[in-house]
Amino acid sequence: MKALPILAVLVVAALALFLSGCDMGVEKPVKDGTGPLAVTIARTREAPDYHSPLDWWTANHPHGISDGVFSERECMLCHVPQDSCNKCHDYVGVKQVNADGR
């Protein structure tokens, strides 16, 4: 009977370690943030109205490309992929944007 409490403690400890590992997530890319995942967008032009709100745009811009509303090449008029697009694309696991728009 003494083995049961020891087994219960071990199971609880293993579960606690497993769940604490789930909480250690990777820092998300942040616009104008700091660190290696900081997303920077040069202010050579004012952001178009359709980029607002930014959270909506971030989640939905792939549809504009896939639906042919605009191309990656048009995005490159304002965005530098290494400083903006690809940090987020790497984070979410989608293909990188090439500067030549392909």
C-alpha positions as CSV (number, residue, x, y, z in Angstrom):
1,M,0.0,0.0,0.0
2,K,3.0,2.3,0.5
3,A,3.7,2.2,-3.2
4,L,0.3,3.9,-4.1
5,P,1.1,7.3,-2.5
6,I,4.6,7.3,-4.0
7,L,3.1,6.5,-7.4
8,A,0.5,9.3,-7.0
9,V,3.2,11.8,-6.1
10,L,5.3,10.7,-9.2
11,V,2.2,11.0,-11.5
12,V,1.4,14.5,-10.1
13,A,5.0,15.6,-10.5
14,A,5.2,14.3,-14.1
15,L,1.9,16.0,-14.9
16,A,3.1,19.3,-13.3
17,L,6.3,19.2,-15.4
18,F,4.4,18.5,-18.6
19,L,1.9,21.3,-18.0
20,S,4.6,23.8,-17.0
21,G,6.3,23.1,-20.3
22,C,3.2,24.1,-22.2
23,D,3.3,27.5,-20.6
24,M,6.8,28.3,-21.8
25,G,5.7,29.4,-25.3
26,V,7.8,31.2,-27.8
27,E,7.6,35.0,-27.8
28,K,5.4,36.3,-30.6
29,P,6.7,38.8,-33.2
30,V,5.6,42.3,-32.2
31,K,5.4,45.4,-34.4
32,D,7.8,48.0,-33.1
33,G,8.9,45.6,-30.4
34,T,12.4,44.7,-29.2
35,G,14.5,41.5,-29.6
36,P,15.0,39.1,-32.5
37,L,11.3,38.8,-33.4
38,A,10.7,42.6,-33.5
39,V,8.8,43.5,-36.6
40,T,9.9,46.8,-38.1
41,I,8.2,48.6,-41.0
42,A,10.0,51.6,-42.5
43,R,7.7,54.6,-42.5
44,T,8.4,55.7,-46.0
45,R,4.7,55.9,-46.6
46,E,1.6,56.2,-44.4
47,A,-0.1,52.9,-43.8
48,P,-3.2,52.5,-46.0
49,D,-6.6,52.5,-44.4
50,Y,-7.2,48.9,-45.2
51,H,-4.4,47.9,-42.8
52,S,-6.6,49.0,-39.9
53,P,-7.1,47.5,-37.5
54,L,-3.7,45.9,-37.6
55,D,-4.8,42.7,-35.8
56,W,-7.5,42.1,-38.4
57,W,-5.1,42.8,-41.2
58,T,-2.4,40.5,-39.8
59,A,-4.8,37.6,-39.7
60,N,-6.6,38.2,-43.0
61,H,-4.0,39.5,-45.5
62,P,-3.3,36.1,-47.0
63,H,-6.8,36.1,-48.4
64,G,-6.1,39.3,-50.3
65,I,-3.1,37.6,-51.9
66,S,-4.8,34.3,-52.6
67,D,-7.9,36.0,-54.0
68,G,-5.8,38.2,-56.3
69,V,-6.8,41.5,-54.7
70,F,-3.0,42.4,-54.5
71,S,0.3,40.6,-55.0
72,E,3.3,40.0,-52.9
73,R,5.2,42.3,-55.3
74,E,2.8,45.1,-54.4
75,C,3.4,44.4,-50.7
76,M,7.1,45.0,-51.3
77,L,6.5,48.6,-52.3
78,C,6.4,49.3,-48.5
79,H,7.6,46.1,-46.8
80,V,11.1,44.6,-46.5
81,P,10.5,40.9,-46.0
82,Q,13.4,40.3,-43.7
83,D,12.3,43.1,-41.3
84,S,8.6,42.5,-41.3
85,C,6.9,39.7,-43.2
86,N,9.3,36.8,-42.6
87,K,9.5,37.1,-38.9
88,C,5.8,36.4,-38.6
89,H,5.8,33.9,-41.4
90,D,8.6,31.9,-39.7
91,Y,6.7,32.1,-36.4
92,V,3.5,30.7,-37.8
93,G,5.2,28.2,-40.2
94,V,4.2,29.5,-43.6
95,K,6.4,30.1,-46.6
96,Q,8.7,33.1,-46.6
97,V,8.2,36.1,-48.7
98,N,10.8,36.8,-51.3
99,A,11.8,40.3,-52.2
100,D,11.2,39.6,-55.8
101,G,7.5,38.8,-55.1
102,R,7.7,35.1,-56.1
